[in-house]
Amino acid sequence: MLQDSPMYAYIPAKDVTRARQFYEEKLGFKPGVETGGGVAYNCAGGTACFLYPTPNAGTSKASQAFWEVKDIHKEVAELKARGVVFEDYGMPGQDANGIVTAGGAQAAWFKDTEGNILAIIHTIGE
């Protein structure tokens, strides 16, 4: 069954070089295997994402991927210090740092250089 197999995110990029600068310099990712004009980034728990070239990057109005973090306030502060800009969707419960608290979780969204929407999430109580 698929649910018993690892799942990975694909992140589209119109300009892989520009996107790599964002992921490696602003988010602090370390590049892994390079293939097909793209690059893989390994994350915790055996997960990973693959940044790949396509003219369709940034066309989705939904989140492409999210990272589950232990301390969302710390992560937002660190990312802001690196120049990451968080989205303000005017949602109820959104604080001055862009963190929304609702439904037992906290979330904050940002866009990469390609216009992809990404998020960091913290489940309250974990």
N, C-alpha and C positions, 0 to 999 in steps of 0.2 A: 504494500500500500504506500501511496505517496507520503502520507503523514509520518511514516516510519523512516523516511529518507531526509537527509539534510536539504535545506532550502537556502538559496542565495539570491541576492538582489542584483538586478541589472540596472545600471545608472547610465542613461544616454548622455552623450556629449557631442555638440556640434564641433567643438574645438578641444580635442583631448589634451593638448599641451596646456591650454589655458585652464581647463578643468583640473588637470593634475596639480597645477600650482595651488589651486584652491584646496583640494583635498590633502595635499602634502604639507603646505605651508600654514594654511588657516586651521585645518582640522587636525593636523599632526599625523596623518596616516603615513605608514611606511609601505612603499610599493612592493608588490610580490611579482608573480609571473606576468610577463608582458606577452600578449598573443593577439593576433588579429587586429593590430592597431590599438588595442586597449590594454588595460592593466588591472590586475586583481589586487584587492586589499583584504587581508585576513583580519577578522575581528574576533572577539571573545567567543568561547563555547564552540569553536569549530565552524563558525559562520564566516561569510565573506561577501564582498560585493565586487562586481566587475564593471569598470568604467569603460564604455565602448563607443566608437565613433558612429554617429548617425545624424542625418539632417533633421530628425524628428525630436531632438532633445528640447525639453522645456515646454512641450505641448500639452502635457497633462495638467489638469487643474487640481489634482489630488496628490497626496504625499507619495513619493517614490519609495521611500524607505524610512525606518526609524530605528533609533538606538535606545534600548532600555538602560537607564542609568540609575545609580544609587542615590546621587545627590544632584538634582536638577538645577538648584540654585548655583552650586559650584560650577557645574558644566556650562551654564549660560554665562556666568561671569568670566570663565576662562575663554570661552569662544568669543565673547564680546571684546575681550582684551586683545584677541588676535584679529579683530576686524570683522567678525561675522555679525551681520545685521539680522535681527529677529523680526518676523512679520507681526503686524498688528491687524488682526482680523476683526477687532471690535467685538470680540466675544464676551459674554457675561463671565465674570470671574477672572478676567485677564489683568495681571498686575503690570506695573511700570516696566518690568523686565521682559514682558512678553509671555510670561508663564500663565497658562490657563489651568485653573483647578476646577474639575467637574467629574462626576461619575466615578469617584474613587481613584482618580489619576491626575497627574499634572503633566502638561505638555507645552512645548514651545517649538515653533516652526521657523525655518529659515530657508533661503534659496541659495543654490550654488551658482557659479558663474554662467551656467547653461540654462538657468531658469527652472531647474528641477526643485520641487518642494520636498524638504527633508525635515525630520522631526526628532526631538529627543523626548522621551517619555519616562515618567517615574510613577510606579504604582504605589499609592499611598498605603502604608502599613507593611511594606516590604523593604 
